[in-house]
Amino acid sequence: MNTGNLTVNTNNTLSAFFAEQFANLTPWSVGLGLIFGLVVGLIIAFVYKRCYRGVLYSPNFALTLILLTLVTTPVVMCIGSNIALSMGMVGALSIVRFRTAVKDPLDTAYMFWALTMGILLGAEQYIIALVVVAGISVILFALNLFKFTSPNGYLLVLHYDEDAEYDINQQLRRSVKYRRLRSKTVTRSGAEMTYEVRLDNKQDLVALMLGIDGVHDATLVACQTEAGA
């Protein structure tokens, strides 16, 4: 008889436990939120890949955008159904900081975009989230058609004899509108000079430099710099 009562009490305890757990948050709502989070995250990653203007595209960062959306969605769901947990999450977010340096400020905007979508999906605003992600995607694709940035930036590295420096500077004045001397090294075997240049067209600047007497080699390296840096 005691064993039967213990079994009944255990079943009642488990039933009450699961009823409390799923009172405001059900597996169906979590699964639905994760599905929408995956779809929205993939859209954000696709837009990031198509609109990326940097030098080296990072697939890991695109995957991070998807994970940010997926992770934020259930977190916001839990916060919305538990006031005590929401206070704890506020305290945790005030302590945790991102330790990874973001080189491009635009990458930070994509991260906030993914987090915002996760918040909307966590609040079960699925239609609003889809409208927002579609609207921002269209705007980014439209802005991508216009050139808001300066011409492509490159580093021109030259190894030459000192006597050829005047001819190099004259050729750069004729061929490049924007140029800035970054470094210059003079040794007994020759000289090395690094220029930051910005090219509007696909002119072969390396060939022009190699056509100057005294220039041993020329290297053009793509770089990503801020305007006026």
N, C-alpha and C positions, 0 to 999 in steps of 0.2 A: 504493500500500500504506500509506503514511504517512497519507494522507487518510482511508482506511478506519479505521485505528487511532484517529485523532483523533475521528472521528465516533462510534466505539464508546465511547471514553473520555468524550465529551461526554454521550452518552445515559446511560452509567452514573452520571455525576456528577449529572445531572438526576434520574434515578431515585432515587439515594440522597438527594438534597435533598428531593424530595417525600415519600419514605418517612419521613425524619426529621421533616418538618413535620407529617405526618398520623399519626405513631406513636400519639399519645395524644389528638389532637384532629382530628376529621374534619369535612368540610363538612356532613355530615348532622347531627352533634351540634350544631354551631354554628347551623345553620338551625332545628333543633328547639328549641334554647334560645331563639332569637329569637322564634319563634312563640309559645311559652309566655310569654316576656317581654312580648310585645305584648298577649296576652290578660290577663295579670295586671295590666299597667299600665293597661289600659282599665278593669278592675274598680276599681282604686284611684282613678282619675280620676272614675269614675262615683260612687263613694261620697263622694269629696271634694265633688263638685258637689251631691249630694243632702243632705249633712250640713252644708254650709257655712252659718254663721250670721253672717258678717260683713256689712259694708255693700256692698262692691263685689266681686263674684265675678270672678276673673281666669282666663280660659281659658288664658292662657299658662302659669300655674302648673300647671294640670291637665295640659297638654302636657309640662311639665317632669317631672312625676311619671312619665309614660309613658317619656320619654327616659332618666330615671335608671334605671328597671328594665331597659330595653333595653341601655344602655351598661354597666351593672354586670355583666350576665350573661356576655358574652364575656370581660370582663376577669378575672373569677373563674375562668373556664374556662382561660385562659392561665396564670394563677397556679398553678392546681392541677396543671398538666402541666409546669411549669418552675420549679425551685427558685430558680435564679439570677434569673429574672424576678420571682418573688415578693418576693425581697429588695429588688430595685429599686423595685417598686411600694410597698413599705412606706416606703422612703425618700422617694419622690415624694409620698405621701399625708401625710407629716409636714411637707412644705414647703407644699403647695398648701392654700389656705384659701378658704372661700366669702366673696366680697366683697359679695354681695347681702344687704342687711338684710332679715330676716324679721320682719315686724311682729307677726304672730300666732304665739304659741308652738305652737299646734296645727298650723300649717303645717310646723314643724320635725318634728313627730311623723309627719306624712304623708311627709316626705322620708326619714326613717329607715325607715319602712315600705317604701317603694319600694326603698331600698338593700338592706334585708334580703331582700326577695323576689328581687332580682337575685343576691344571694349564694347563696340556696337553689337558684335555677335554674342558676346557674353551676356549682354542685356536682352538678348533674343530679338533684336531689331534687325531681322534678316533682310527684309525688303529695303530698309534704309541703307544697310551696309552694302548691298548689291548696287543700289543707285549711286551711293557715294564712290565706291571703287570704280564703277563704270564712268562716272563723270570726271573723276580725277585722271583716269587713264586717257580719256579723250582729250582733256586739256593738255596733258603732258605730251601726247603724240602731236597735237597741234603746235605746241611751243617748240617741239623738236624740229619742226620744219623751218623755224627761223633761227638765225645765228645771233645769239645773245653774247657769245663769248668772242674773245679775240682770236686772231689767226693761230694756227697750230704752233705750239712752242717746241723748239728743238735746242739741243746743245751741240754746237759745232766745235769739235776738238781738232786742232791743227798742230802738226809737227813740221817745223820749217827752219830754214836758216835765217838769221837775224836780218840779213840784207833784203829778204823778201817781205818784211813786215809792212812796208809802205804800200807795195802792190796789193797785199791782202786787204788792207784797210780801204784802198780805193775801190777794189772789186766789191767789197761788202757795201760800201756806200751806194754803188750803182745797182746792186742786185737786191738788197734787203732794206726795207723801210725801217723796221724796228730791229735794233741790235744793242746788246749790252755786254761789255767785257766782264766776265766772271772771274777769270784767273789767268795769270801769265807766269811762266817759269822759264828761266834762262839758264842753260847749262853750257859746258864747254863743247858738248857735242851738238848743240842746237838749241832751239826754243820750242816751248809748247804754250799754246794759247787756247782758252775756252771762251766761246761767245754764246750768249743766249740770243737766239734769233727767232723770229716769227714769220712764217711763210704763208702767203695768201694762195699761191698756186703750187703746182708740182714741179717747179723748176729744179734742175739738177745742180744744186749748189756745190755738192762734192766735186762734180766734174769741173766746175768753174775754178774751184780752189786748186785742184790738181793741175790745171792748165797754167798756173803761175810758176815761173821758174823759182826754184828754191823750196817749194812745198813738197815734203816727203810723203805725207799721208794726211788724209782728212776723214773725219768720222762725224756723222750726223746722228744724234741720239734723240729719240722722242722723249719729251718730258712733259709734266703737267704742272704748270705754275699758275699762280693767281695774277691777275692783271695788276701791274704796277709793283709786283714783288721784287 
